[in-house]
Amino acid sequence: MSNDIDVRPPDTRAVRRRVTLADRIGMSLIIWSRRTHHVRPSVDHATRQRLDRERRERELELLVQSAAMRMWR
């Protein structure tokens, strides 16, 4: 003998949730960051050299840290 509580389907109505300001800002940032750039910004020679030098310094620092970690183990 079954009762109505056991055979009733679960409540399928979706709960409406308000979109918060943080959600709206987050979506705006995602959309803004994924937009296509038709014109690449021009980089002068000095800036390119500085960026390359900084990248080499970061890579060297990472190599030194990884070597120190291997020696420590």
C-alpha positions in Angstrom: 0.0 0.0 0.0 1.6 3.2 -1.1 0.7 6.7 -0.1 0.7 9.9 -2.2 3.8 11.2 -0.7 6.0 8.4 -2.0 4.8 8.5 -5.6 4.7 12.3 -6.0 7.3 13.5 -8.5 9.9 15.9 -7.2 9.3 19.6 -7.5 10.7 20.6 -10.9 10.0 24.3 -10.7 13.3 26.2 -11.0 14.0 28.7 -8.3 14.4 32.1 -9.8 17.6 33.7 -8.7 18.4 37.3 -9.1 21.6 38.2 -10.9 23.9 40.0 -8.6 26.0 43.0 -9.5 29.2 40.9 -9.0 27.8 38.4 -11.6 27.1 41.2 -14.1 30.6 42.7 -13.6 32.2 39.3 -13.9 30.4 38.6 -17.2 31.3 42.0 -18.5 35.0 41.4 -17.7 34.9 38.0 -19.4 33.2 39.4 -22.5 35.6 42.4 -22.6 38.7 40.2 -22.2 37.6 37.9 -25.1 36.9 40.5 -27.6 39.0 40.4 -30.8 41.7 42.9 -31.3 41.9 43.9 -35.0 44.9 46.2 -34.6 47.9 45.0 -32.7 49.5 47.7 -30.6 52.7 49.0 -31.9 55.7 48.4 -29.6 58.9 50.4 -30.0 62.3 48.8 -30.0 63.2 49.9 -26.5 60.0 48.5 -25.0 60.5 45.2 -26.9 64.1 44.9 -25.5 62.9 45.7 -22.0 60.2 43.1 -22.2 62.6 40.5 -23.6 65.1 41.3 -20.8 62.4 41.0 -18.1 61.3 37.7 -19.6 64.8 36.3 -19.6 65.3 37.4 -16.0 62.1 35.7 -14.9 63.1 32.5 -16.7 66.6 32.6 -15.1 65.1 33.2 -11.6 62.8 30.2 -12.1 65.7 28.0 -13.2 67.7 29.0 -10.1 64.8 28.4 -7.8 64.1 24.9 -9.3 67.8 24.0 -9.1 67.8 25.1 -5.4 64.7 23.0 -4.7 66.3 20.0 -6.4 69.5 20.4 -4.3 67.4 20.8 -1.1 65.6 17.5 -1.7 
